[in-house]
């Protein structure tokens, strides 16, 4: 006797479909933004990473307005 998991769990595939749509949309957004990461040698500590990410903020804002 074979029983589908979705019938046992009383769930439909709508949630899985929505999740995959969201992951795809996020990935496409990252591709469109075309952000360049800083050189790895410039980041030695978490504090340096924070400063580099704050320095990238204007790029986020500029691309969001475009």
PyMOL commands that set and color helices and strands:
alter all, ss='L'
color gray80, all
select helices_A, chain A and resi 5-9+14-33+40-42+46-65
alter helices_A, ss='H'
color red, helices_A
deselect
rebuild
show_as cartoon
